[in-house]
Amino acid sequence: MYQGIIFDLDGTLLDTITDLANAGNFVCEQMGWPQHSIEAYKKFVGNGIPMLVQRFSPAEYRQPQQLEQTLAAFRRRYAAHTTDCTCTYEGIPELVQELYEKGIPMGVLTNKEQCFAEQILKQYFPSQPFSVIQGAVANFPPKPDPKALLFLLQQPAFAGKKILFVGDSDVDILTAHAAGLEACGVLWGFRDRAELSAAGAEHLVEHPSEIANLLEKELCCSY
């Protein structure tokens, strides 16, 4: 049975895409570059902010020095407007509260930079229900590399337990599998069913309540 859950953040717990897109398009506008649609940004995100910046930058402006300058400009803008439009997905607060009350350990593993991850989770989940929050830091490569997830699995809340990884993209499914975990793909996020299925997600859910039901089913089947 599953004895704990580790969530992705963007597109799984929180709908952050408008704030990410607005920050990216602000930088594009300042640079005189073409701007991009929300749908485009849903494909740009998932591999960390440096890769997001590279993807929204025109090909001729992707030299290392230029990307560093663009990255700095994006960080400044996003830091000032991190939660203008961001919100929890319907049913997520209830799910998190239910799991917390049942004593099921929860963690977050995201390619969002650590400072942004901690800031945004503190705002939307002030009761601090997550045992561990792991964002992008220098000593861990971004997902789908499993090193950060393997580190989380060694923490007291998760060590020796069967953990389910929950995310909205193929990056999350591949990360889970690389660490030897089963994965649940959520269909309310930034990517679609076809991508999650192709990546090999063991479970697909259309509403957060189904995650609680999934755990209940596992618990029942374990007796």
N, C-alpha and C positions, 0 to 999 in steps of 0.2 A: 504494500500500500504506500501511497505518497504520504510522507511525514513532514513535508515542508515545500515551499514554493519560492522560486526566484523569478522575479519579473523583469522584463525589459521596461523602459520608461516611456520614451517617445512613441506614440502610436499604440501603446498598450495600457498604461495607467492614465496618461495625459495626452490630450490632443494639443500638441504644441506647434503644429505645422504652420499656422498663420503667422505666429510670431517669428518663427525661423525664416519663413518666406519674406516677411516684411523687412527683416534685418538684411537679408540677402539682397532684396530688390532696392533697398535704400543705398547699399554700397554700389550696386550696379548703376543706379541713377547718378550717384556722385561721380562715378568713373566715366559716365557717358556710354555705358554698355547696355545691350538689350536686357530687358527684365524677363522674368519667367513666371509661368502660371503656378498656382498651388499644386496642380497635378504633377507638374514637372518637379517641384520640390519634394513631393512624396517619393520620387525616384532618386533624388539627389541625396536624401538623408539615409542614415543607417550605418555608415562606416566612420562616423566621427566628424567633428566640425572641420578639421583641415581638408578632409575629402569633400565635404559639402562645398567649401569655398572653391576648391579646385573645379568642381563640377559646374558651379554657376559662373565661373570666370571664362571668358572667351579663350579659345585655344592659344591665341597669340599672346595672352597675358598670363601664362602658366609657368613662367620661369621662376625658379626658387625664390629669388629676391622679391619679385612682384607678388608671389603668393603669400609671402610672409607679411608684406604690407597690407594686402587685402584681408588676410586673416586677422590682423590687428584691428583693422577698421570694422570688420564684422563683429569681433568680440566686444568692442566698445559699444556698438549700436545694440547688440543683443543684450548686453549686460544692463543697459538702461531701459529695455523694453521686453524683458524676459516673459512677463506674464500679462501683457496687455490683453491678449485674446485667448490665452491658454485656459483650458478647463479640464476637469476630470470627465472621462466618458461616463455615460449613463450606467449606473449600477456598480461602478468601481468603488465609490466610498462605502457602499453597503457590503460589498464583497470583502474588502479589506477589514472592515470592522468585524464582520462575522468570523473571519479567519483568526483575527486577533483575539476575539473573545473565546474562541475554541482552543487557543494556545498553540496554533499552528505557526511555526516560525516562517517569517517572510523576509526576503532580501530583494535588493534591486541591483541589477548589473546593466549598465548603460554605457554607450560610447559618447554620451554627453560628458563634457568636462566636469571633473569632480565638484568644482565650486558651483557651477550652474545646477548640477544634480542635487546637491545638498540644499541649495537655496530654494529650488522649486518644490522639492518634496516637503521641506519644512513649512512652506506656505500652504500647500494643499492637503497635507497630512500632519497637522500640528501635534497630534498625539504621539507621533514618532513610533508607528507600529512596526517599522522595519528593523530587523536585527542588524543588518549590514547594508550600507549603501556604497556601492563601488562604481565610480565613474572613471573617465579616462584620466590616467596618470602616467608619468613618464616611464615607470618600471614595468608597465603591462602594455602589450600591443593591443590594438582594438579588436573587438569581435569581428570575424568569427574565430580568431585565435582563442583557444580555450584557457589560456594561462590564468586570466583573472577569475574565470568561473571555477577552475580547479582550486584556486586560492580560497574562494568563498566556501567551497565544499569542505575545507579543512577547519573552518571556524566553528566554535562550540555549538552554535545554533543548528548547524547542518551536518556536522561530522558524524559519519556512520549511519545516516538516514537516507531513505529513498526520496529524492528531490525531483519535483517537476519544474521544468523551465518553461516560462510563458512569454511569448513574444509575437510580433506582428509581421516579421519579415523572414526571408530565407536566411539572412545573417543569424537570426536568433535560433532557428532550427539547426543550422549547421554548427553553431557554437555548442548547443546542448549535446548534439550527437558526438562532437569531438571530445567532450568531457564525459561521455558515457551515460548521459541522461536522456530520458524521454522528453519530448517537447509537445507543447500545446500551442497551436497557432490561433490567434484571435482575428476575427473577420471584420472588426470595426476599425482597424488601424489603417496604416498607409499603403499596405500591399494587399493583394487579392488571394482568393482561394487557390487559384492555379499555381501561384508561386509557392505558397505554403505546402500544398500537396506535393508538388514536384520536389521540394526539399526534403520530404519524408516525414512531415509532422505526424506524430502518433494520434493526436487529437486535434479537432478543429471546433471552435465554439463561436456562436453568433452573439452571445450575451454573457456578461460576467457571471451571472447566476449559474451558468452551466459549469463554471469552474468549481464552484462550491458543490454542485451536484456530482461532478466528476470525482471529487474527493470523497463524498459520501458513498458513492458506488464502490470506490476502492476500499473504503473502510468496511462496508458490508461484506464485500467479497473476501475480506481477510479473516472473517470469523467462520 
